[in-house]
Amino acid sequence: MKNLLLLLVIAASIWAGLALDRAGWKYRKQLWQFQGAATGLVAGYLLGRSKLI
């Protein structure tokens, strides 16, 4: 289940990055926020799994 969630978050982050090229200026800020949140979630998950913190 966790791997599926991680894969879904990564796929959504990639989709948001690609959508930035087609999005107007009105939606770019929301897409940047979504991509930043997804990246933070993945980084937090990976750091938590590696037991470095």
matplotlib code that plots the C-alpha trace (Angstrom):
import matplotlib.pyplot as plt

x = [0.0, 2.8, 4.6, 1.4, 0.9, 4.5, 4.2, 1.0, 2.6, 5.6, 3.4, 1.2, 4.3, 5.7, 2.2, 2.2, 5.6, 4.6, 1.4, 3.3, 4.2, 0.5, -1.0, -1.7, -0.2, -3.4, -2.7, 1.1, 1.3, -1.1, 0.8, 4.1, 2.6, 1.3, 4.6, 6.5, 4.1, 4.5, 8.2, 8.3, 6.1, 8.3, 11.5, 10.0, 8.9, 12.3, 14.2, 11.9, 12.5, 16.3, 16.3, 18.8, 16.6]
y = [0.0, 2.4, 1.7, 2.4, 5.7, 6.7, 5.8, 7.8, 10.9, 10.7, 10.3, 13.2, 15.4, 14.5, 15.3, 18.7, 19.5, 18.7, 20.6, 23.8, 24.2, 24.2, 26.1, 29.7, 32.1, 31.8, 28.1, 28.0, 29.0, 26.2, 23.7, 24.8, 24.4, 21.0, 19.8, 21.2, 19.4, 16.2, 16.4, 17.2, 14.2, 11.9, 13.3, 12.9, 9.4, 8.4, 10.0, 8.3, 5.0, 5.4, 6.1, 9.0, 11.2]
z = [0.0, 0.9, -2.4, -4.3, -2.5, -3.1, -6.8, -7.1, -5.5, -7.8, -10.8, -9.8, -9.2, -12.7, -14.2, -12.4, -13.7, -17.3, -16.9, -16.0, -19.7, -20.7, -17.8, -17.8, -15.2, -13.1, -12.3, -12.1, -8.5, -7.5, -9.5, -8.0, -4.5, -5.4, -6.8, -3.8, -1.4, -3.3, -3.3, 0.4, 1.1, -0.9, 0.7, 4.2, 3.5, 2.2, 5.1, 7.5, 5.9, 5.8, 9.6, 9.2, 11.4]

ax = plt.figure().add_subplot(projection="3d")
ax.plot(x, y, z, "-o")
ax.set_aspect("equal")
plt.show()
